[in-house]
Amino acid sequence: MAIWQFVGKRVANYFTVSTTTFRSLRPLINGDSSPVNIFGYRRFESSKAGQQLDLVSSDDDEEQNQGVDFPGGRVGFTSEMSFLHKSSKKRVQCYRVLDDNGYPLSSSQYQHVNKELAVKMYSGMLKLQTMDTILYEAQRQGRISFYLTSYGEEAISLASAAALSGDDLIMPQYREPGVLLWRGFTLHEFVNQCFGNRNDYGKGRQMPIHYGSKKHNYFTISSPIATQLPQAVGAAYSLKMDNKDACVVTYFGDGSTSEGDFHASLNFAAVMEAPVVFLCRNNGWAISTPVTEQFRSDGVVVKGQAYGIRSIRVDGNDALAIYNAVRVAREMAIKDQQPILIEALTYRVGHHSTSDDSTKYRPIDEIENWKTARNPVSMFRKWVQRKGWWSDEEESEFRANVRKEVIQAIQVAEKTEKPPLDYLFSDVYEEVPINLIEQERLVRETVKRYPQDFPKDVPM
């Protein structure tokens, strides 16, 4: 068992999560389709609500057998005044398959992936990494207004996408472009969105990196954090009502768990038994706020248990661990029609966005350690390469080809016409209301009066 430091706290990496419900996932990993219920997917029911029960069988166990059948389930009495502990002294362990050098743990239980799947996962990580590098540079050159990378978190989006069906609905935050890559979104489509040209599906009305694709069941990203969580539960409940063989997977960061939407969504999902997988990327930093200043609990995984949701902590830098945990979570969510919470421990190696300088609030050596010692792309590459499924030559050729493709996409996107001004006021109402008509008139008058202050490439 390995121990590693995670933003001020030590967390055990182990092949099972003995203090969470991952034992209930083992049968599925071993090929059994009947998951074991540890906490049990049952409601605490009452047949005699409010009626005090006296089931004493002897003087010795009088306290243990007295109780009240309270609405929601029978509760026993005790004469001992005891408060629940703030939190356990022992942290919830973290499920992993590969060690930091890409070797499978000898006692690890996991679903093996074949060459085709593994190479697609790894090449997707490389493609995402290359796209991030070039578009980040494009923003620094002033060619786009904003960008946000997935450095250090590539395994979460690609490996989780590999474990899902194309029919599963994705409610993303903003570090899941890897899911879209996996589902077939092209580099040209990514670049068109970032440049907000006429080929952008959002018609230039969104900030860069706010992707969306109806074709790929990928809901458009929203800037305010955690707003996608209650939407995900509602969408999952609709799948349940329609008896669909699919679930909703919603992604979010540790910062989102400080929002009220997170707590309302978990309770909503648990009570309504919605087939939704909550996947939290706990990367240690909500922009500039460390997790130690966000909550006193043992991370995020214990919050799911508090709401009656099966939960697991996974090594977010281990692609095979993510793949297996998400695969099993999806099966349980659909089969049992229940929510699942996954906390993926990872680290945001890059800045939060192009508007951020993370060296102002965290030590550079901490960043470099995670960038080198626990790099998810390097870890997975070592495993794939030892299998004989990848080589240095293929790596160089692939990176070069992707780089050319991204640069070409940028050159085309820059020359593509911008959406016309009237797109700014369309697609909301069937009949445009008078206030929007008036706003459009005022905008056009302002542009005519001050043409030097507005872009010349926007058709009027």
N, C-alpha and C positions, 0 to 999 in steps of 0.2 A: 504494500500500500504506500502510495506516494503522498506527500504533503506539499502543497504549494501555496504561496502567498497571494491573496486576492484583496487588493485595496484595503490593507490594514488588518485583515483577518485571515487566519489560516484555515484552509479547507482541505479535507481529505479527498483524494481521488481514489475511487475503488470501483470494482466492476459491478457492484450492486449498491442499492440505496436502502440500507436496512431500516432507516428511520422514516422512510416515506413509503409510498405504495408500490415501489418498483418491483417488489417481489410478486405482485399481482401481474406484472408484465412478463415474467419469466416463461410461463407456459406458452405464450404467443411466440416468444423468441425461439423456443424449442420446437415450434411447429404445432402446438396445441391451440385450437381456435376457441377454447373455453377459458377465458381469463378468470383467475381466482379473485374473489372479492375479499379484501382485507378489512378496509373500513366499511365495505358493503355499500352497494348502491341501493339503499333503502331509506325510506322516510321513517322517522320515529313516530309511530302511530299510537293513538289512544282510543280505547274502546269505552272508557269510563272517565271522561275528562272531568277533572275537578273533584273526583271522589277519592277520599283518603282510603288507602288500603292497609289492612293489618294482617300480614301473612306470617306472623311469628310462629316458628316451629319449636323454639326452645328459648330459655333465658339467655343462653350464650350468644345467639345470633339475632337478638331482638332488634338491635339497631340496623343490622344489615338487611332485614326482611321487611322493615317498615318503609313506606314510601307513599307517594301520591301519584295517581294517574293523571298527570298534567297534560293539557292540550299540547300535542306534539310528541308525547312519549312519557313513559313512567320514569320518575325520578326518585331515587332512594334517599332516605334520611340518614344523618350521622350527627352524633353529639360533639364531634371534633370540629372546631373552627379552623378551616384550612383554606388559604387562598391559593389559586393556581399560580404557578411560577411565571415570572415575566417571560422567560424563554429558557429553553434547555441549554445547559452548559456545553453539551456536545452538539456541534453543528451537523446539519443534515449532510450526508455524504454525497459525492458527485459521481454519477455513472460515467464511465469511460470504457473504450475498447482498446485504443492505441495509447502507448506511452509517448513521451515527448520526442522520441527518436523514431516514431512510426512503427514500433513493434507491437503486435497484439499482446495483450496481457494473457498469461497462460491460462488463467481461470475464467476468462471473460466469455460470456454467453452472448452471441449475436448472430444475426442473419447474414450469411456471407453474400457478397455482391459479386457479380460476374465482371469480366473484363470490359464489356461494352458499357455497363452502368458506371463502373469506376472511372473509366477514361472520360466519359461524358461529364461526370461530376468534376473531375480534376481540370479538364479543359475549360469548363464553365468558370471555375475559379480564376484561371489564368486570363480568360477573356474579360471578366469583370474587373480584375486588377489592372489590366492594360487600359480598358476604357476609362476607369477612374483616373489613372495617371494622366492621360492625354486631355480629358475634359477638365480636369483640375488645372492643368497648364493653360488651357484655353480661357478659363475664367481669369487667371492671373494676367493673361494678355489682353483682357478687356473684351473678349469676343462673345462671352456670355456673362450674365449678371451674377450668377450664384451656382455653387456646386457643393456636393456633399459625397464623401467617399465611404467605402465599406472596408477599408484597410483593417485587417485583423479579425474581421467578422464574415469573411467570404464563405466559410464552411457552413454557417447557419442557414443562409438562404439557399445555396445550391444543394446541400445535402437534404434539407427539409423538403425542397421542391421535388427531389428525386423520389421521396417516400410518399408523395401525394398522387391523386388522380387529377386529370385535367378537368374533371367535373367539380372538384372541390373549389369553393369560393375563397378568394384571398382578400383579406382586409389588411393592407400593409401599413407600415409607418413610412419611413423614408430610407431605410438601409436594406431593402429587399429587392433591388433590381435583379439580383441573381435568380429569383423565382420567375421573373418575366423572361430572362435569358433562357432558362431551362424550358419554358413553355413555347419558345419560338419567336419572341419579340426580337427584331433585328437591330443591329447596331445603327442602321439608318433611322429606325423608328425612335431609338433613344436620343440620337443627336437632334432629330427634328423637333422633339419636345423641348430639349434644352435651348434650342435656338428660337423656339416659338414661331416657326414659319407656317406657311399655308398647309403643309403636310402634317403638322402637329394635330393629333386627335383632339386636343383641348383647345384648338384654334387660337393658340397664343395667349390664353387667358389665365394660365397658371404659371407659377414660378418654375424655373428649371428644376428637374428631378422629380416633379410631381406627375409621375407616369400613371397611366390607366389604360386598360384594354378590355373592352367587352368581350372580344373574341377569346381572350385567354382567362376570362373569369377573374380579372384582377381589378378591383375597385380603385378608382382614382385616389391618389394620396391627398390627404388634407394636412395643412400646416399645423393647426392646433393639435397638440398631443392628446391622445386617449379618446378622441371623438369617435374613432373607428370601433372601439370596444363594445359599446351598447348596440351599435349598428350590426356588429358581427353576431351578437346574440339574437337579435331580431331576425336576421337573415337565416341563422341556423334553425330557429324555431319554425320558420316558413318551410325549410327543407324537411323538417320533421313532420309537419302537417301534410306535406305532399308525398310523404313516404319515399323520399329520394335516397339513393344509395350514395350519399355524399355528405361532406361536413364543411364547416367554415373554419379556416385557419386565420387567426389574426395575430399580427406581429406588433410588438411594442418594446420600448426600452424601459430601464429601471425607473427613469424619471416619470414615466406614465403611471407608475404605481402610487405616486404621490397625489394623483388626481382623483377626485370623487368618482369620475366615470369608471375607473378601474374597479372600485369596490362595488358600485352599483351593478356593474356588468357581471362580476363573479356571482353575486347573490342572485341576480336575474337568471343567469344560466343554470345555477344549481337548482333553484326552485322550479324552473320551467323545464328542467332536464333537456337542455338544448345541445345538439351535437356540434360543439365548437371546441377547437383546440386553441388555448391561449398560449402563445409562444413569446416569452419575455427574453429579450437580449439584455441580460444584466452585464453591461460592459464596464461597470464600476464608476462611470461618470455621466451624470445627467447634465450635459454641457459642462459647466464648471463645478458642479456640486457632487462631491463623492458620496457613495452609498452610506458611509458612516454618518453623514449628516442628514440623510433622508429618512432612515427608519432605524429603530432599535431592535427589530426582529431579526431572525436569522435569514436575511435576504428576502426573496419573494416566494420561495417554494412553500413556506409554512403558511402563507396567507391563503393559499388554495385549500389546505386542510381545514383552516378555520371556517371556511364557507362550505365545507362538505364536498370538496372537489378533489378527485384523485390528482396527485401532483408528483413531480419528479424533478430532481436537479441533475443536469447533464453538462458534461464538458463541451462548451460551445466551440472549442478549437479542435475538436475531434470529429471529423466528418462522419466516420462510421457510427459513433455514438449518437450523433444527431439523427442520422438516417434511421437507425434502429428504434430510437425512442419515438420519433415522429410517426414512423410506420405503425408501431404498436398503438400509439395514442390515437391515430386515425381509426384503426380497426375497432378500438374500444368505444370511441365516440359514436361511431355509426352503429355498431352492434348493440351496445347498451343504451344508446340515445342519452349520453351523458357528457358533460364538459370535462376537459382535461387541462391541467396547467403544467407547462414545461418551463423551467427556469434554466436558461442556457448561460453558463458562466463563460464570459469571453473578455475581451479588452479592446477598446477603441484605440487603435494605434495612431490613426490620423487625427487631425483636428476635428472638432465637432462639425464644422463646415468651413467654407472659405471666409466666413465672417468671424472666425475664431482663431486664437493663438493659444493652444493648450499648454505651451511651455510656461505660460504665465501662472498657471495654477497647479501644475504637477511636475515632478522632477523628470528631467530628460533621461536619466538612467533607468527609471521605471519604464518609460516608453520603449527604450532600446531593448530592455530585457524581454519584454513581451514580443517585440518585433522579431527578435532573433531566436530566443529560447523556446517560445511557445507559438510560433507562427503556424496557423492552421494550414496554409498552402504547402509549406515545407514539410510539415508532419505527414500530410496525406501523400505528397509526392514520394517521400521515402518508402511508404508502404506500397504504392502503385509501382514504383520502379523496381523494388525487390521482387515483385511478382513477374517482372519481365514485360510489363504492359506499357512502359513508357521509357524514353531514353533522352539523353542530353540533346541529341540531334533533333528529335521531335520537338523538344521544348523550345529550342532556338528558332526553328522554322515556324512553329505555331505562333510564338510571340511576335515575330516579324510580320507574319501575315495579318494578324489581328491589328497590329499597329497601323499597317498600311490601310486596312479597311476603315478604321476609325478616322484616320486623317482624311481619307477620301470622302467619308460621310460628312465630315465637317466642311470640306470645300464645297460640296454640293448644297448642304443646308444653308450655308452663308449666302449663296447666290439665289436661293429659292425665295420667291416673293412672300412678304408678310401677309397675314390675314387682313382683310379690309376692316375699316373702322366700325362698320355696322355690326360685325361679329360680336363686338363688345356688348351689344344690347339685345342679342337674339338668343334663342334656345331656352328661354326661361318661361315666357308666357306664350300661349297660343295667339292671343291678341295683345300686342304691345300696349301697356297702359300709358296714360297721358303723361305721367311723371317721367317715364323713361324716354318718351318722345321729346320732352322738353330738355332732358339732360343731353341727349344726342345733339339737339340743335345748339345748345350752349357750347358743347365740346367742339363742334365744327366751326362755330364762330370764333372761338378762342384760338384754334389752330390757324385760321386765316389771319387773325390779328397778330399772332406771334409765331410765325412759321419757323423762325430760327431756333425755337425752343422745343421743337418736335421732330421726331425722326422723319427723314424724307422717303423712306422705303415702305411706309404704311399707306396702302391705297385708300383714298378718301371716298 
